[in-house]
Amino acid sequence: MNKLNNPTALKRRTFLNQAGLGLGMTAFHSLLSRDLSGASLEKSLSPMLAKAKRVIFLCMSGGPSHLETFDYKPKLDQMDGKPMPDSFTKGQPIAQLQGQALRVLGHQTKFRKYGLCGQRVSDFLPHTAKMVDDIAVIRSMVTEQINHDPAHTFMNTGTVISGRPSMGSWVNYGLGSESQDLPGFVVLTSVGGRNPQPIASRQWSSGFLPSRFQGVEFNSAGDPVHYVSNPSGVSLKTQSSLVRTITALDRKKNALWANPEVDTKISAYEMAFRMQSSVPGLMDVSDEPASALELYGAKPGDGSYASNCLLARRLVERGVRFVHLYHRGWDHHGGLANYMKICCGLTDRPTWALLTDLKQRGLLEDTLVIWGGEFGRTPMFQGKGGAGRDHHIKGFSMWMAGGGIKGGISHGATDELGYHAEKDVVHVRDLHATMLHQLGINHENFSYQYQGLDMRLTGVEKAKVVRPILA
């Protein structure tokens, strides 16, 4: 058909006019979205109400058993070896025990009461037992993902969709960093125990938030950050001159592009240069008294959880907003008693030391410390190398301390066998809401516009602040 006779055909000039208008509106919408995000951010912050300034999240990766840590169930021991009643498990998601005959597994250690609060703690955690009056144990946690990687993704981002911002990135975006020389969000990992599950770096990704808010992983042994040292023959003065020159060129070019990611890369280069001075000082613990190293049981440079706890304290002292420690080795499908001794032996004392040290330095009152894994373990027996427990999402335990949290309390409860959280249930999103609340952030207003939606860490479903545990 001749285009002159086609009523739907666009002339070249008309097309260019309309396309130009469309591109202009797209650019305007992008700028408006940024303005709306800024307005949303300002609306969500209440610094005067904040009880915490920073967060240390102690992740026991693999899923520690609540039934060998904080959740004592006499009925569990009474039914040891007996069939698990169908009324508990029928229609429920089970990871590796699906379709098998289910038997109850009793506690693999004793529980005792400690502190003024009378909190019950297992014999696997003798040092945690000494700080029960400073922590709030949540015994009614629930999550939605029953395998490790998606469960970590859900715990860290509030969704199972990969590529969303982690909670550390959200906090960094909302509050910024107090440090000029270190990232606002730092990740440290250690290993020890059974079947250490891998942790993907996307667990500390900034997702759709600007990339300057992503977590930076510090190596636990060797150079803390790759290439932080200058190569041979390159002086600090030469490096500084190069950074300044490249930054000036980038800024000049970006004056035309106005690309926010270029600004992010510029700030990353500048931060990397400042880290060349700050990171070696951070890692050099020669200024720590011998008593501090003894307190943690730390041997700097050994890559242990103990050394990472010491580094976590040094990081928050220097203004890092969010420190995430992962200890990999808690996936106890078999050999439960033996591996609980190993994992608790590596983490129990350093965790107590961290809280003790923060408290002595006056940092605990405005540092929120969170301990727990991506899920719990089943009340049922699983036998891979001796008695073990499978993954479990319907009821498990975590604890919080400092940052305006009420110490010496327990919140919520599971049923008589520790299967279902049935009293004062706390969803992962409620944990996120409570963390944000203590930082002075209203989770319902705290959003970032992405793909036309106001995205939140706590999602669109109703999340609640767990107010009974607040001081």
N, C-alpha and C positions, 0 to 999 in steps of 0.2 A: 504494500500500500504506500502511496505517496505520503510523506510525512506532513505535507501541506494540507492534506485532506484528513489527517488523523487528529481528532479533537483532543486526544490525550497526550500528543507529542509536546514536549517542552522546547521552546527556542533557547539557544545558547545563552542569551543575555538574561532570560527569565531564570534559567537554571542557576547561573552564577549569582544572581541577586538573592534567590531563595536559599542557595547553599551557604552564601555568606551570612545571611540572617541566622541560619541554623547553627553554623559554627559559632557565631557570636553568642547565641543563646546558650549553647553548650558551655562555652567559657564562662558566661555569666552564672549559669547554674553551678559550675564547679566552684567559683568564688563564693557564691551564696552558701553552698554546702559547707565550705570551710568556715564561713562566718557563723552558720548555724551550729556547727560542731563546737566552735569556741564559746558561743552563747550557752550551749548545753553544758559544757564543761564548767563554766563559771557558775551556772545555776546549781550544779550538783555539789559544789565544794562548800564546806562549812568549817574552815580551819579552827575557829574558836571552839568548836565542839569536838575536835579530834583528841582522842586519848593516846593515840600511837602516831609516831612519825615514820616508822620503818617496820619491815617484816622480815623475820627469818623463818623460812618454811623447811622443816626437817622431814624429808620424804623417805620413808622406809620402803624402798621400791621392791615390789614383789608381793606385798600384802601381808603384814604381820597378823598373827592370830590374836583376835580379841579375847579368845578363850584361854590363852596362855599369857595374857598381859594384864587386862583390867576388868574383865567381865566374868565374875565368879558365879557358877551355876551348880549348886549342890545336886540338882536332879541329873546333871550330866554325868557325874560320877556314879550315881545310883543306877543309871541305865547303861553304863559302859559295856560294850559288846552286844547289846540287845538291838533288835531291829528299830530303825528310825521310824516313828509313827508317820503314816502316809498323810495325816492331817497337816503336818508341817510342810511337806515337800511337794505335794501333788500340784502339778501345774506351774511349779516354780522353776526358774532358770538355774541350771546346774552346769558347770563347765565340763569336767572330765568324768564325773560320776553318773552322768545321764544314762539311764537304762540299766544301771547296776543295782544289786541288792545293797541297801543302805543300812549301815550299822553305826550306832552311836559310839563316839570316841570320847572318853572322859578326859578331864584336865591332865596334862602331862607334867604338872608341878603343883606345889601347894600355894595357896593364897593366904595372906595375913593382913591384918589391919594396921595402918600406920597413921601417924600425925594426929593433930588435934581433931581433924575431920573424920578420922576412922576410915579413910579410904582403903579399900582392899586392892592390893597389888600382888602380882605373882612373884615367886622367888627368883624368877629369871631377871627381875629388875630391881636389885637391891639399892642402887643409887637413885633411881626414880622414886623409890619408896621414901627417900629422905626429903623429897621436895613436894610431897602431895599437898601440903598446905599452900603451895604457890600455884598450883595448876587446877584447871577446870577440865575434868574428864567428861567427854561426850560419849555416851554408851549407845546412842541410837542413830548413828550415821547410816545413811543409805546412798547408793549410787545407782547408775543405770547400765554400766558396761561390765561384763563379766570376764573379759580377757585383758591382758596387761596393757598393751599399747593403747587400745581405745579407752580403757579405764583411766590411764594416765592423761590422755587427751581430754577426757571429760573432767577430771579433777583439775587440770591446769587451765582449761579454756572455757569450761561450762557447756561444752558441746562435744559431740563425737566427730564433728566435721573437721578434718585436718586443715591446717592453714589459718585457723582463727588465732587472735592474739592470746598469749598466755596471761595469767593473772599478774605476773611480775611486770609485763609490758603495760597492762592496763593501769597498774598502780604508778608506774613510771610516767605514763602519759598524763595521768591525772595530777600528780604532785610534782613531777620533775625530780631531778637529783639534787641533793645537797652538796655533792662533791663536784669540783671543777676538774679534777685530775683522774677520776675513776668513773666507769660506767655506772648508771643508776641501778642496773639490774645485773647481778653476777651469779653464775652457776658453778657449783663445785660438785664433783662426784667421787665416790669411793666404792670399793668392792670388798665383799667378804661374806661367805655363807653358801647356801645351796643355789645352784642354777641362776646366776645373776642375769636377769633379763636386760637386753640392750635398752638404752634410752636414746631416742632420736633427738637431734638438735632442734627439730621443729617443736618440741615440747616447750622451748623458751623463745619461740618465734614471736615477732611483733605482728604477724598476720597482715591485716589491712591497715593497721596503724603505721605511721611513718617509721621507717626502719631504724631510726636512732633510738627507739624504745625497746629494741630486742635485747634479750639476755646475752651476756658475753660469758662464755665458758672459760674458766681459768683451769689450767692443768694442775692436777694435784701433786705432780712430781716433775722435776726438770724445770724448764722455762715455763712460767705461769701462762704466758701468752706467746704464741708463735711470732717470731720475728720482732719481738719488742726491743731487742738489742740491735744497735747499729752494726753493719758489717765492718770488717777490718778496713781501716783507712778512712772511715767516714766519721768526722768529729761532730759533736753536738751542735757547734756553730754552723757547720756546713749543712747539717740536716735541718736546722731551724730556718736558714736562708732559703733552702729548697721548698720547705713547707709554705713559707710566706709567699714565695713567688708563685707557686702553683695555685694557692688559695686566691691570690689577687687575680690571676688569669681566669680562674673558675667563676669568681664573683662578677667579673666584667662580662663574661659570656652569658652568665645566668641573668644579668640585667635585661637581656633581650628575651631569653627563654622563659624566665619566671617559673622554673620547674622546682617544686619543693624537694624532690629527691636529690637534686644537685646540692641544695643547701644541706641536706642530710649527709651527703658524701663529704662535703667540705668540713662539716662539724666532726665527722668520723676521722678524717685525716688529722684535724687539730687535736682531737681527743687522743688518737694513737700517739701523737708526738708527746703530749703531756704525760701519757702513761709510761713512756720510756723513762721518765724520772720517778713517777709515783709508784709504779708496780714493784720495782726492785726494793724500794723502801718498805712497801707493804709486806713483802715476802721475807725480809730480813728481820727475824725475830730476836736478834741479839739484844734488843732493848727490853725484851721481856724478862722478868726475873725468873730464876730457876723454879720458884714456887708456882708460877703460872703454868710452866710446862708440866710440872708434876701434877698440878690440879687436873689438867686435861688428859694426862698420860700421852702427851704429844711428842713426836720426834719430827720436827719440821723437815719437809721435803720427802717424807715417806709415802705421801698420797693417802694417808689414813683418814678415816672419819674424824678421829681426834684432832688431827692437824687442821682439818677443814673447819671444825667447830671453833678452834682458836682463830683461824683466818676470818671466819664469819664475824667474830667479835671485833677484830681489827678493821674489817670492812665497814661495819655500821658505825664504828667510832669515827671513820673518815667520811661519813656522809652518804654511803651507798644506801639506796632506798629499799631494795628488795634483794635478799640473799637466799638462794634456793640450794639446799644441800640434798643430794640423792645418795643413799647408801643402798647398793644393789646386792641382793642375796637373800631376800625374805620369802622366796617362792617355795614353801615347805610342803610339797606333795608327799614327801616321805622323810624319814629321819627327823621328825619334828622336834623331839626333845634335844637331840644333839645339835641341830642347826639353830635352834632358839638360843642355846648356850653360846654358840659361836657369834651369832648376830648381836645378841644382847651384850656379850662380852666386849664387842667392838664399839658399841654405840651407847650403852647405858651410862657409863661413867662420863664420857665426853658431853653428853646431853645435860647431865646434872651439873657438870663443870661450867658449861656455857651459861645456864641460868644463874648459877652461883656467881660467876664472874660478872655478868651483866648487872646483877643485883648489887654487888659490892661497889660497882662503878656508877651506880645511879642511872643505868641505862635501861633496866628492865621495865621501869614504870612507863616508858614511852616507846618500847620495842615489843611488838607483838610476835610471840614465838608460837608456831603451830607444829605439832608432831602427828604423823600418821602415814598410812600407805594409801594406795589407790583403791583398795577394798579390804575385806577381812577374809576369814577362812570358815569352812563349814563345821558344824558340830559332828559331822559324819566322818567315819574312818576312811582314809585312803592309804593304800599300802604300796608305796614305791620306795624300797629301801627302809622298811620299818614304818611305824605308824605316822601318818601325815594327815593333812587336811586340804581340801580342794578350795578353789576360789569361791568367794561369797560376797554378795552385794546387798542382801536384805537386812543386814544389821552388823555393825562393827564399831570399833572405838577409835577416837582421836582425842588429843588434848590441846588446849590453848593456855597460854600464860602471858603475863605482862600486858602492857598496852591497854590498861583499863579492864582487864578480865578479872573476874572474882576468883580468887584462889580457894582451894580446899573444898570444892564442891563436885558433885556428879550430876550430870544432866541426862535425862532420858533413860530408857531401859529396853532390853530385849526380852523375849519370852523366856520360859523356864529352861529352855535348851540353848538359848543364845542364837536362835535362827532368825526370827522376825523382830525388827525394831517395832515396838508396840506402844511406847509411851514417849511423848514429846519428841517425835521423829524429826531428825535434822538431815535435810537433803544437802548434797554438795553445794547447790546454789545458795542455800541458807548460810553455809559456811562462808561463801564468797561475799554474801550480803553483810554478814557480821564483820568480816575483815575490813571491807570498805567502810562500814559505819564507824569502826574504831579509828580509821584514818581520816575521818571527817568528810566522807564521800557518801552522798545519797545514791544508792545503787539504782533506784528507779529513774533518776534523772541523768545518770552517768552514762552517756552514749556517744557513739561516733557514727556519723552518717556514711554508709557504704552501700553502693548499689541501690540507692533510693530508700534504704531502711535505716532506722535508728538502732544500731547494734549495741548490745550491752553484754557485759560479762555474765550477768545473772539471767540473760535471755528474756523471753517474752512471758514465760510462765511465772506465776506468783512465787517470789522468794521472800523470805522473812528474816529479819535480824533476830538472832537467838538472845533475847533480852535477859532471860533468867541468869545467864552466865556473866553479865556485865556488872562491874563494880558500881 
